[in-house]
Amino acid sequence: MNSLHARYPFLTSSREAVRDANLVLAEVIAGEGDRHPAVERGVERVRRALLDGTVRSPADGPRWGVTAEVLSYPIARMLVSLLDAPGAVEKYASAEAGTAYEQFVGDFESSDDGLKSTQGTSLTLESLLSDFDLSGSVTRREDDFGVAVGTYLSLVGDFPGDDWRLVSRRLSDGVVGVSQAELHELLRAAAEERIASDLPLSVPEEIADALSAEVAELESSFTDADFSHDIDTLAPGFFPPCMKALLTDMRDGKSLAPASEFSLVSFLASIGLDADEVLALCEVRDSSRADRLRYRVERVRDERSAQFAPPSCATLDAYGDCVNKDDRCETITHPLVYYEDALDENGAVTDWRDR
């Protein structure tokens, strides 16, 4: 096992590395004594995926070794399969794929053209295409990439926005033209498809029993925030400072970090906004940004995933988004709790949508 396997545990070579290590996951999970680091990281992986939309470890969290990182992936797949939580599989796969996307885009940009070898420590475009069996379906052209139309249609799935519709694309001889950034989005979809495959798993009873405490721990995480879940008033003036700051940045056209954008979108979705209302509130006019934001809103608002709250104050602090704290911030642990308390304290409030 190496750092490449740790960063991309869904790759074929990563699975082979686990097999070649002759490690029995059941023994890792059910071993006596302290919880194995791979199990700890597996729990963190699922919690972060479902609550924060990423599987990256918190900046102030423990640093995991390669073995723990690689083994945590199959353990996380078992944990998410055991959760009695609608939409857990979909949200987990989306978070894993989103984190992988951030990493492989960085890897591609760090090499000369994304195709040359970087001594095996970074993922290349060529190797990722090969792993997804896409080498014969994607070709580099002078100014863009060509994707076989069947492959394009299977990957684009329900991508939002007219720009992804085949009628809007450059199509010639059964090949669809895409930009480099668009190819990266298609590879993100391929990663999500790979990660979601076979989920939920049929977990053997002995492993399910051994993971019962971890499953209970995860399920309790989703109910830690003490708020009613039925907030339906939109009053930006009563938002917590963190959300006010993110909303201001969005309205100013600033590019938010993926985790920060997820925090804002999930907060707005949790108080009942649909995609059109989010775009109107955020004053998004750029079509490509609007399409991306609409896609994220629709994923967060999916009824199967709606029970998962936006990140807690502790997570927002770790992101660097906990800013301009006021007195109320000192008494709460979740942005939705802040907002609900502010609304209750001020009584009758005019909804922004009725202005």
C-alpha positions in Angstrom: 0.0 0.0 0.0 1.2 3.5 -0.7 0.0 7.1 -0.5 -1.8 6.9 -3.9 -3.9 4.0 -2.6 -4.6 6.0 0.5 -5.9 9.0 -1.5 -7.8 7.0 -4.0 -9.0 3.8 -2.2 -11.6 3.1 -4.9 -8.9 2.4 -7.6 -8.4 -1.2 -8.8 -4.8 -1.1 -7.6 -6.0 -0.1 -4.1 -8.3 -3.1 -3.9 -5.4 -5.3 -5.1 -3.1 -3.8 -2.5 -5.6 -4.7 0.3 -5.8 -8.2 -1.1 -2.1 -8.6 -1.4 -1.5 -7.5 2.2 -3.3 -10.6 3.4 -5.2 -8.6 5.9 -8.6 -10.0 7.1 -11.0 -7.1 7.6 -13.1 -9.1 10.0 -10.1 -9.5 12.3 -9.2 -5.8 12.0 -12.8 -4.8 12.9 -13.3 -7.4 15.7 -9.8 -7.3 17.2 -9.4 -7.1 20.9 -8.3 -4.0 22.7 -8.5 -0.5 21.4 -10.5 0.2 18.2 -8.2 -0.2 15.2 -7.2 3.1 13.5 -8.8 1.9 10.3 -12.2 1.5 12.1 -11.7 5.0 13.7 -11.0 6.5 10.3 -13.9 4.6 8.8 -16.3 6.1 11.3 -14.8 9.6 10.7 -15.1 9.0 6.9 -18.8 8.2 7.1 -19.6 11.0 9.6 -17.8 13.6 7.6 -19.5 12.4 4.4 -23.0 12.6 5.7 -22.7 15.7 7.8 -20.1 17.8 6.0 -20.1 16.6 2.4 -16.5 15.6 2.4 -14.4 12.6 3.6 -11.2 14.7 4.3 -10.0 14.5 7.8 -10.5 17.8 9.8 -7.5 20.1 9.7 -7.2 19.7 13.5 -7.9 16.0 13.5 -5.5 13.0 13.8 -3.1 12.2 11.0 -3.9 8.7 9.7 -1.3 6.3 8.3 -1.5 4.7 4.9 -2.8 1.4 6.1 -5.6 3.0 8.1 -6.6 5.2 5.2 -6.8 2.4 2.7 -8.6 0.0 5.0 -11.0 2.6 6.2 -12.6 2.7 2.8 -14.1 -0.8 2.8 -15.0 -0.4 6.4 -16.8 2.9 5.6 -18.7 1.1 2.9 -19.9 -1.5 5.4 -20.8 1.1 8.0 -22.9 3.2 5.5 -24.6 -0.1 4.4 -25.6 -0.8 8.0 -27.0 2.7 8.8 -30.7 3.0 9.1 -30.7 6.3 7.3 -32.5 7.2 4.1 -30.1 8.5 1.4 -26.9 7.6 3.3 -25.5 5.6 0.4 -26.1 8.4 -2.1 -24.7 11.1 0.1 -21.7 9.0 1.1 -20.8 8.2 -2.6 -21.2 11.9 -3.5 -18.9 13.0 -0.8 -16.3 10.4 -1.6 -16.4 11.3 -5.3 -16.3 15.1 -4.5 -13.2 14.6 -2.4 -11.5 12.5 -5.0 -12.4 15.1 -7.6 -10.6 17.9 -5.6 -7.6 15.6 -5.3 -7.3 14.4 -8.9 -7.8 17.9 -10.4 -4.8 19.0 -8.2 -2.8 16.0 -9.3 -3.5 16.6 -13.0 -2.5 20.3 -12.7 0.7 19.5 -10.8 2.1 17.5 -13.7 3.0 18.8 -17.1 -0.3 17.9 -18.8 -2.0 15.4 -16.6 -0.8 12.5 -18.7 2.9 12.1 -17.8 4.1 9.9 -15.0 4.8 11.6 -11.7 6.7 8.7 -10.1 3.5 7.0 -8.8 2.8 9.5 -6.0 0.1 11.4 -8.0 -2.7 10.2 -10.1 -2.5 10.9 -13.8 -5.4 11.4 -16.2 -4.1 8.5 -18.3 -4.1 6.1 -15.3 -7.6 7.2 -14.1 -9.1 6.8 -17.5 -7.5 3.3 -17.7 -8.9 2.3 -14.3 -12.4 3.4 -15.3 -12.0 1.5 -18.6 -12.4 4.8 -20.5 -9.1 4.9 -22.3 -10.7 3.9 -25.6 -13.6 6.3 -25.1 -11.7 9.6 -24.4 -9.2 11.2 -26.7 -7.1 14.3 -26.4 -7.6 16.7 -29.3 -5.9 20.0 -30.1 -8.2 22.2 -28.1 -10.4 19.9 -26.1 -11.2 16.3 -25.5 -13.4 13.9 -27.4 -15.7 11.5 -25.5 -17.6 8.7 -27.3 -21.3 9.6 -27.3 -22.4 6.5 -25.4 -19.9 7.1 -22.7 -20.8 10.7 -22.5 -24.5 10.0 -22.1 -23.9 7.3 -19.4 -21.8 9.6 -17.3 -23.7 12.9 -17.7 -26.8 11.2 -16.3 -29.0 13.8 -14.7 -26.5 16.6 -14.7 -28.4 19.9 -14.5 -28.4 22.6 -17.1 -28.9 22.7 -20.8 -25.2 22.9 -21.5 -24.9 19.2 -20.8 -27.7 18.2 -23.1 -26.5 16.4 -26.2 -28.3 18.9 -28.4 -26.1 21.7 -27.0 -22.8 19.8 -27.6 -20.4 19.6 -30.5 -21.0 16.1 -31.9 -19.1 14.6 -34.8 -18.6 11.0 -35.9 -20.1 9.7 -32.6 -17.7 11.8 -30.5 -18.8 14.7 -28.1 -16.4 17.6 -27.6 -15.8 18.6 -23.9 -13.4 21.0 -22.2 -10.8 19.9 -19.7 -13.0 21.1 -16.8 -16.0 19.3 -18.2 -14.0 16.1 -18.6 -13.0 16.4 -14.9 -16.8 16.6 -14.1 -17.4 13.5 -16.1 -14.7 11.7 -14.2 -16.2 12.8 -10.9 -19.4 11.1 -12.1 -17.5 8.0 -13.0 -15.9 7.9 -9.5 -19.3 8.3 -7.8 -20.6 5.4 -9.9 -17.7 3.2 -8.9 -18.0 4.1 -5.3 -21.8 3.5 -5.2 -21.5 0.2 -7.0 -22.9 -2.7 -4.9 -24.0 -0.4 -2.1 -25.7 -1.1 0.2 -23.6 -4.2 0.9 -24.9 -7.4 2.5 -22.7 -7.3 5.6 -22.0 -10.6 7.3 -23.7 -10.9 10.7 -20.5 -11.3 12.6 -19.1 -8.1 11.2 -22.4 -6.2 11.6 -22.3 -7.3 15.3 -18.7 -6.1 15.7 -19.6 -2.7 14.2 -22.8 -2.2 16.2 -21.2 0.3 18.5 -19.8 2.3 15.6 -23.2 2.3 13.8 -24.9 3.6 17.0 -22.2 6.3 17.3 -22.8 7.5 13.8 -26.6 7.4 14.1 -26.3 9.5 17.3 -24.2 12.1 15.4 -27.1 12.9 13.2 -29.4 13.9 16.0 -26.9 15.9 18.1 -28.2 19.2 16.9 -31.2 20.4 18.9 -33.4 22.1 16.5 -37.0 21.5 15.2 -36.2 20.7 11.5 -39.4 22.6 10.5 -38.0 26.1 10.0 -39.7 27.6 7.0 -39.1 31.4 7.3 -36.4 33.1 5.2 -35.0 36.1 7.0 -31.4 36.6 6.1 -31.0 39.4 8.7 -31.3 36.7 11.4 -28.8 34.3 9.8 -25.8 33.4 12.0 -22.7 35.4 11.2 -21.0 32.5 9.4 -23.9 32.2 6.9 -24.2 35.9 6.5 -20.5 36.0 5.5 -20.8 33.1 3.1 -24.0 34.6 1.5 -22.2 38.0 1.1 -19.2 36.3 -0.6 -21.6 34.4 -2.9 -23.5 37.5 -3.8 -20.2 39.3 -4.5 -19.3 36.6 -7.0 -16.4 35.1 -4.9 -15.5 31.5 -5.4 -16.3 29.5 -2.2 -14.3 26.5 -1.2 -16.4 23.3 -1.9 -16.9 22.7 1.8 -18.0 26.3 2.4 -20.4 26.2 -0.5 -21.9 22.9 0.8 -22.3 24.6 4.2 -24.3 27.5 2.8 -26.4 25.4 0.4 -27.3 22.8 3.1 -28.2 25.5 5.5 -30.5 27.2 3.0 -32.0 23.8 2.0 -32.6 23.0 5.6 -34.8 26.1 6.0 -36.9 25.1 3.0 -35.4 26.9 0.0 -35.6 25.2 -3.4 -33.0 25.7 -6.1 -34.6 28.7 -7.7 -34.9 30.4 -4.3 -31.3 29.7 -3.5 -30.2 31.2 -6.8 -32.3 34.3 -6.2 -31.1 34.8 -2.7 -27.5 34.3 -3.7 -28.0 36.6 -6.7 -26.3 34.1 -9.0 -26.4 35.2 -12.6 -23.4 33.3 -14.2 -25.0 30.3 -16.0 -22.2 27.8 -15.3 -22.1 28.7 -11.6 -25.9 28.6 -11.5 -26.0 25.1 -13.0 -23.4 23.9 -10.5 -25.2 25.4 -7.6 -28.6 24.1 -8.8 -27.1 20.6 -9.0 -25.8 20.9 -5.4 -29.1 22.2 -4.1 -31.1 19.4 -5.7 -28.7 16.8 -4.3 -29.0 18.3 -0.8 -32.7 18.7 -1.0 -33.3 15.1 -2.2 -35.9 13.7 0.2 -33.8 10.7 0.8 -31.0 12.9 2.2 -33.0 15.6 3.9 -32.5 14.4 7.4 -28.8 15.3 7.4 -28.1 18.8 8.8 -25.5 21.3 7.6 -22.2 21.3 9.4 -22.0 22.1 13.0 -20.2 25.2 14.4 -17.2 23.1 15.3 -16.9 22.0 11.6 -17.4 25.5 10.3 -14.7 26.7 12.6 -12.4 24.0 11.2 -13.2 25.3 7.7 -12.3 28.8 8.8 -15.9 29.9 8.2 -16.7 30.7 11.8 -16.3 34.5 11.6 -17.7 37.6 13.3 -18.9 35.7 16.3 -21.5 37.4 18.5 -22.9 36.7 22.0 -25.5 34.2 20.7 -22.6 32.2 19.1 -21.2 31.6 22.5 -24.4 29.7 23.5 -25.1 27.4 20.5 -23.3 24.6 18.7 -25.1 24.6 15.3 -26.0 27.4 12.8 -29.6 26.2 12.6 -30.0 26.4 16.4 -28.7 30.0 16.1 -31.2 30.9 13.4 -34.2 29.2 15.1 -33.4 31.0 18.4 -33.1 34.4 16.6 -36.5 33.9 14.9 -38.2 32.8 18.1 -36.7 35.8 20.0 -37.9 38.3 17.4 -41.5 37.0 17.0 -43.3 37.9 13.8 -40.7 38.2 11.0 -41.3 39.2 7.4 -40.2 36.5 5.0 -37.6 37.6 2.4 -39.7 35.9 -0.3 -42.7 38.2 0.6 -40.7 41.4 0.4 
